[in-house]
Amino acid sequence: MHGSLVPMASTSSSASDAVKLHAQGICKFYDATAALNPIELKIFTGELLTLLGPSGSGKTTLLQLISGLVKPSSGRLIIDGRDQTDLEPYKRDIGVVFQNYSLFPHLTVQENIAFPLQMRGQSDRVSATQVAGALDMVGLEKFGKRFPHELSGGQQQRVALARCLVYKPSLILMDESLSALDRKLREAMQVEIKRIHRETGSTIVFVTHDQEEALALSDRICLMNDGAIEQLGTPLELYDKPKSIFAATFIGTSNVISGEMVNATQIRSDISDWPIDIGGAPKNATPGRACSVAIRPEYVRIGDSGAGLLDGTIIEQIYAGSETRMMVELPHGSVFTVRVPGGAQRGRLGERVSLVWESQHIRILES
């Protein structure tokens, strides 16, 4: 039965208000190149926070700064109320689960999991109890005598996670830990990680470039871009209320309309011959001011030509099982994406159609 490992904190899936980690203006420069610009970030006890972003966004650098593998150029790192900026990695109460698992090939599963306990001077009796609990937690109680090469990729990932859980670190870092798995295994491990997080109350920082993974796993997402924090919030906040063009297009798909304000509730854009109602006034809205808005494909409907807000031509239809994505080219060359459920289709390739949406689904972007 799962759950015999002693919880590290509350068994609630909700993070507490206590601050586990506070990055205060921390940054990293290599000569004149910024790998991470100065940032402020608080991670709360018991939460699973994902660092999400493309390659070069600064997410891995931030993880390395937290682990102590890299020293910051400036700024402070407070963990559990103590300044650990200059503390060596082995002195930090942090566990790391690497992308390549880093299991010892000559040791059994039990011996791999027991290794960090032995390094900490635990007795064999206590270690055996803790190892059994960790194996049970990750669902590998029958695999303790096997060697890593006898396990699947998903099972090796579970062993790596168990080895981290067994000594109950204050903070767990997971660096692209599921990227080597195929889609089905990755999705199964996402469910397992959420369960383990809920049952142990661990504080986890998870690094990924996969936005679907971040949406599925996280209590909060820290979206990073070009060495800075682009947006920080819950998965729902980042998906439903993106603040920038980057956030709107990196997390999911968005149709972005850029133009200039006509009045407090309308913009004029090259994609339309008439003003587009955006449903609300952006900050500092004045006529002539540049403005960008976004609408998700699932909120766009296809109607008969001339009956909607924009007219265009269907240039592609992509059936993906649970949905069909339709690409509609507008007269000025822009392409809108429309998402309809299952195999439902409206229109044929080459057909002229209109695009319709409700203004409350428009999101005004700050940048």
C-alpha positions in Angstrom: 0.0 0.0 0.0 1.3 3.5 -0.9 2.0 6.0 1.8 4.2 4.3 4.4 6.9 6.9 4.0 6.7 9.5 6.8 5.4 12.8 5.4 7.8 15.6 5.3 5.1 18.2 6.0 1.4 18.5 5.8 -0.3 15.8 3.8 -2.5 18.5 2.2 -1.9 19.2 -1.5 -2.2 22.9 -0.8 1.0 24.8 -0.1 1.3 26.6 3.2 2.0 30.4 3.6 5.4 29.6 5.0 8.2 30.5 2.7 10.5 27.6 2.0 12.9 29.5 -0.4 13.3 33.2 -1.1 15.5 34.2 -4.1 16.4 37.9 -3.4 17.8 39.6 -6.5 19.7 36.5 -7.4 21.4 36.5 -10.8 24.2 34.9 -12.8 26.4 36.5 -15.5 29.1 34.9 -17.6 31.3 37.9 -18.5 28.8 40.3 -20.0 26.2 37.6 -20.8 23.3 37.3 -18.5 22.2 33.6 -17.9 19.8 34.9 -15.3 18.9 38.5 -14.6 18.2 39.6 -11.1 14.9 38.0 -9.9 12.7 37.9 -6.9 11.0 34.6 -6.2 9.3 33.0 -3.2 8.6 29.3 -3.1 6.2 28.2 -0.4 6.4 25.1 1.9 4.6 22.1 0.4 4.1 23.5 -3.1 5.1 22.1 -6.4 6.4 24.9 -8.4 7.5 24.5 -12.0 10.2 26.5 -13.7 8.9 26.5 -17.3 10.6 28.0 -20.4 12.4 27.4 -23.6 16.1 26.6 -23.8 18.2 29.6 -22.7 15.3 31.1 -20.6 17.3 30.8 -17.3 15.3 28.0 -15.7 18.2 25.5 -15.4 20.6 28.3 -14.2 18.1 29.1 -11.4 17.9 25.4 -10.5 21.7 25.2 -10.3 21.8 28.3 -8.2 19.3 26.8 -5.8 21.2 23.5 -5.6 24.6 25.3 -5.1 26.2 23.8 -8.2 26.6 27.3 -9.5 27.5 30.4 -7.4 25.4 33.6 -8.1 27.0 36.8 -9.4 25.0 38.7 -6.8 21.8 38.4 -4.7 20.9 36.1 -1.8 19.3 32.7 -1.5 17.3 32.1 1.7 16.2 28.5 2.4 14.3 27.6 5.6 15.0 31.1 6.9 18.8 30.7 6.6 21.1 32.5 4.1 22.5 29.6 2.1 23.9 31.6 -0.8 27.5 30.5 -0.2 26.8 27.1 1.3 28.3 24.1 -0.5 25.8 21.8 -2.2 26.5 18.8 0.1 25.7 21.0 3.1 22.2 22.0 1.8 19.3 19.9 2.7 18.3 19.5 -0.9 17.5 16.4 -3.0 18.0 16.4 -6.8 16.4 14.0 -9.3 18.4 14.3 -12.6 17.2 13.7 -16.1 19.5 10.7 -16.6 18.5 9.2 -13.2 22.2 8.7 -12.1 21.6 5.3 -10.7 24.6 3.1 -9.7 24.5 0.2 -12.2 26.4 -2.2 -9.9 23.9 -1.7 -7.0 20.5 -3.2 -6.6 17.4 -1.0 -6.4 17.4 -1.3 -2.6 21.1 -0.4 -2.4 20.7 2.6 -4.7 17.9 3.9 -2.5 19.9 3.2 0.7 23.0 5.0 -0.5 22.1 8.5 0.7 21.2 7.1 4.1 24.5 5.3 4.4 26.3 8.6 3.5 24.5 10.1 6.4 25.5 7.4 8.9 22.1 5.7 9.3 22.1 2.3 10.9 21.3 -0.7 8.7 18.0 -1.3 10.6 16.7 2.2 10.2 17.9 2.3 6.5 16.0 -1.0 5.8 12.8 0.5 7.2 13.2 3.8 5.3 14.1 2.0 2.0 11.0 -0.3 2.3 8.8 2.8 2.9 10.3 4.6 -0.1 9.9 1.5 -2.4 6.3 1.3 -1.2 5.7 5.0 -1.9 6.8 4.7 -5.5 5.1 1.3 -6.1 8.3 -0.7 -6.5 8.1 -2.9 -3.3 8.7 -6.0 -5.4 11.7 -4.7 -7.3 14.2 -4.1 -4.5 16.6 -6.9 -5.6 16.7 -6.0 -9.2 19.5 -4.0 -10.9 18.9 -0.8 -12.9 19.4 -2.5 -16.3 16.5 -4.8 -15.4 14.1 -1.9 -15.1 12.1 0.1 -17.6 12.7 3.8 -18.0 9.7 4.7 -15.9 10.8 2.3 -13.2 14.3 3.8 -13.1 12.7 7.2 -12.7 10.8 5.9 -9.7 13.9 4.6 -8.2 15.6 7.9 -8.6 12.7 9.6 -7.0 12.6 7.1 -4.1 16.3 7.6 -3.5 15.6 11.3 -3.1 12.5 10.9 -0.9 14.1 8.3 1.5 16.2 10.9 3.5 13.4 13.5 3.5 15.2 16.5 2.2 13.8 19.9 2.9 13.5 20.7 -0.8 13.4 18.4 -3.9 14.7 19.6 -7.3 13.7 17.8 -10.5 15.6 18.7 -13.6 13.7 17.7 -16.8 13.2 14.4 -15.0 10.5 13.0 -17.3 11.9 14.2 -20.7 13.5 10.8 -21.6 10.3 8.9 -21.2 7.8 8.3 -24.0 4.4 10.1 -23.9 2.4 7.5 -22.1 5.1 6.8 -19.5 5.5 10.6 -19.0 1.8 11.0 -18.4 1.7 8.1 -16.0 4.7 9.5 -14.0 3.0 12.9 -13.8 0.1 11.2 -12.0 2.6 9.4 -9.7 4.5 12.6 -8.9 1.3 14.4 -8.0 0.2 11.6 -5.8 3.6 11.4 -4.0 3.7 15.2 -3.6 0.2 15.1 -2.1 1.0 12.2 0.3 4.4 13.5 1.5 3.8 17.2 1.5 7.2 17.7 -0.1 8.3 21.0 -1.5 9.3 20.4 -5.2 10.8 22.6 -7.8 10.3 21.0 -11.2 12.1 22.2 -14.3 10.6 21.5 -17.8 10.3 23.0 -21.2 7.0 21.1 -21.8 4.0 23.4 -21.1 1.5 20.6 -21.0 3.6 18.9 -18.3 3.7 22.2 -16.3 0.0 22.7 -16.5 -0.6 19.1 -15.4 1.8 19.0 -12.4 2.0 22.4 -10.9 0.5 24.3 -8.0 2.2 27.4 -9.5 4.2 28.0 -12.7 7.1 30.3 -13.0 7.3 31.1 -16.7 10.8 32.2 -17.7 12.0 33.9 -20.8 15.3 35.5 -21.7 16.8 35.2 -18.2 13.8 36.7 -16.4 10.5 35.8 -14.9 7.8 36.4 -17.5 4.8 35.5 -15.4 4.1 33.7 -12.1 0.8 32.1 -11.1 -1.4 29.1 -11.0 -1.8 27.0 -14.2 -5.3 28.4 -14.7 -4.0 32.0 -14.3 -1.2 31.5 -16.9 -3.5 29.8 -19.4 -6.6 31.9 -18.9 -5.0 35.3 -18.2 -1.6 35.5 -20.0 0.1 38.9 -19.5 2.3 39.0 -22.6 2.5 37.7 -26.2 5.1 35.3 -25.1 3.0 33.8 -22.3 -0.1 33.6 -24.5 1.8 31.7 -27.3 4.2 29.6 -25.2 1.5 28.1 -22.9 -1.0 26.6 -25.3 -2.0 28.2 -28.6 -3.3 31.8 -28.9 -4.5 33.9 -31.8 -2.8 37.3 -31.3 -4.2 40.5 -32.7 -2.0 43.5 -32.7 -3.0 47.0 -33.6 -3.8 50.4 -32.1 -6.6 51.7 -29.9 -9.6 53.3 -31.5 -11.3 54.0 -28.2 -11.5 52.4 -24.8 -13.0 49.1 -26.0 -11.9 48.7 -29.7 -8.6 48.3 -31.6 -7.9 48.7 -35.3 -5.7 46.0 -36.9 -4.4 45.1 -40.3 -6.3 41.8 -40.1 -9.7 43.5 -40.3 -11.2 46.4 -42.2 -13.2 47.5 -39.2 -12.5 48.0 -35.5 -12.4 44.9 -33.3 -14.3 44.9 -30.0 -11.9 43.8 -27.2 -14.4 43.9 -24.4 -12.5 46.1 -22.0 -10.0 48.9 -21.7 -6.2 48.1 -21.3 -4.1 50.1 -19.0 -3.3 53.6 -20.2 -5.8 53.1 -23.1 -5.7 56.2 -25.4 -6.6 56.4 -29.1 -3.6 55.6 -31.3 -1.8 53.6 -28.5 -0.3 50.2 -29.6 -2.2 47.2 -28.2 -2.2 43.4 -28.5 -4.9 41.0 -27.5 -5.2 37.2 -27.6 -8.0 34.7 -27.9 -7.7 30.9 -27.4 -8.7 28.7 -30.4 -11.4 26.9 -28.4 -13.3 30.2 -28.1 -13.4 30.9 -31.8 -16.3 29.5 -33.8 -16.7 29.1 -37.5 -19.8 30.5 -39.2 -21.1 31.3 -42.7 -19.0 33.8 -44.7 -20.0 37.4 -43.9 -21.7 36.5 -40.6 -18.8 37.0 -38.2 -16.0 39.3 -37.1 -13.4 38.2 -39.6 -13.7 36.4 -43.0 -11.1 33.9 -44.2 -10.4 30.7 -46.0 -9.9 27.2 -44.5 -6.4 26.2 -45.5 -5.8 23.2 -43.2 -7.7 20.7 -41.0 -5.8 18.5 -38.5 -7.7 15.7 -36.8 -6.2 14.8 -33.4 -8.7 12.4 -31.9 -10.2 14.5 -29.2 -10.2 17.6 -31.3 -9.9 19.0 -34.8 -7.7 22.0 -35.4 -8.6 24.2 -38.3 -6.4 26.9 -39.9 -8.1 29.9 -41.4 -6.1 32.3 -43.5 -7.3 35.9 -43.4 -7.2 38.3 -46.4 -4.1 40.1 -45.1 -2.1 36.8 -44.7 -2.5 36.1 -41.0 -3.7 32.6 -39.9 -6.2 32.0 -37.2 -6.4 28.6 -35.4 -9.8 27.2 -34.5 -10.3 24.2 -32.2 -13.4 22.1 -32.3 -14.2 19.0 -30.3 -13.7 15.5 -31.6 -14.4 15.0 -35.3 -16.8 17.9 -35.6 -16.0 19.9 -38.6 -17.4 23.0 -40.1 -16.4 23.7 -43.6 -14.0 22.2 -46.2 -10.6 23.1 -47.4 -10.7 26.1 -49.5 -14.1 27.2 -48.3 -14.7 30.9 -47.2 -15.9 31.2 -43.7 -16.4 33.7 -40.9 -14.8 33.7 -37.5 -17.0 34.5 -34.5 -16.2 34.9 -30.8 -17.5 36.6 -27.6 -15.5 39.6 -26.5 -15.3 38.3 -22.9 -12.9 35.7 -24.1 -10.4 38.3 -25.4 -7.4 38.8 -23.2 -5.6 42.1 -23.3 -1.8 41.7 -23.2 0.5 44.0 -21.4 3.5 43.5 -23.7 
